[in-house]
Amino acid sequence: MPATRRPPAVAKVLERVAGSVRDHELVLPGQTIVLAVSGGPDSICLLETMVRLRRKLKVGLVVAHVDHGARADSGVDGA
């Protein structure tokens, strides 16, 4: 089965995020990241990004659903 190629824009974003994580030592290989996601589009984008980068960054992921309360209607995200 041939490998699926990412669109150039997606690959570029993933490289930039991975580079920033490494440059600023936001996480180190072997660490586990806890992502607090609400189900909104920005949280889902973060989740998808980190799922795609977890092997490259050599980190573990734990995902927790959290209603950040940033918007009055945030309780309906992911419903």
C-alpha positions in Angstrom: 0.0 0.0 0.0 1.6 3.4 -1.0 2.1 6.0 1.6 -0.3 8.9 1.6 1.3 12.2 0.9 0.3 15.2 2.9 -0.7 18.4 1.0 2.3 20.8 1.1 0.5 23.3 3.4 -0.2 20.6 6.0 3.4 19.3 5.8 4.7 22.9 6.2 2.5 23.5 9.3 3.6 20.2 10.9 7.3 21.1 10.3 6.8 24.6 11.8 5.1 23.2 14.9 7.7 20.5 15.3 10.5 23.0 14.9 9.0 25.4 17.4 8.5 22.6 20.0 12.1 21.6 19.6 13.6 25.1 19.4 11.8 26.2 22.6 12.1 22.8 24.3 8.4 22.8 25.0 8.5 19.0 25.4 11.4 16.6 25.4 11.6 13.1 23.9 10.1 10.5 26.3 7.8 13.0 28.0 4.0 12.6 28.0 1.8 15.6 26.9 -1.6 16.1 28.4 -3.8 17.9 25.8 -6.9 19.6 27.3 -9.3 19.9 24.3 -12.8 21.3 24.2 -14.0 20.0 20.9 -13.8 23.4 19.2 -12.0 23.8 16.0 -8.8 25.1 17.5 -8.6 22.2 20.0 -9.3 19.7 17.3 -6.6 21.2 15.1 -4.1 21.0 18.1 -5.1 17.4 18.7 -4.7 16.4 15.0 -1.4 18.1 14.9 0.0 16.4 18.0 -1.3 13.0 16.9 0.6 13.4 13.6 3.8 14.6 15.4 3.9 12.3 18.4 6.2 9.7 16.8 8.5 12.4 15.3 8.8 14.2 18.6 9.0 10.9 20.5 6.3 11.9 23.0 3.3 10.2 24.5 -0.2 11.8 24.4 -3.0 11.9 26.9 -6.2 13.7 25.8 -8.7 15.2 28.3 -11.9 16.9 27.4 -12.2 20.2 29.1 -14.8 23.0 28.7 -12.5 26.0 28.9 -15.5 28.3 29.2 -14.0 30.7 26.8 -17.3 31.2 25.0 -20.9 31.3 26.3 -21.8 28.5 24.0 -18.7 26.3 24.6 -20.7 23.6 26.3 -22.2 22.5 22.9 -18.8 21.9 21.3 -18.4 18.2 20.4 -22.0 17.5 21.2 
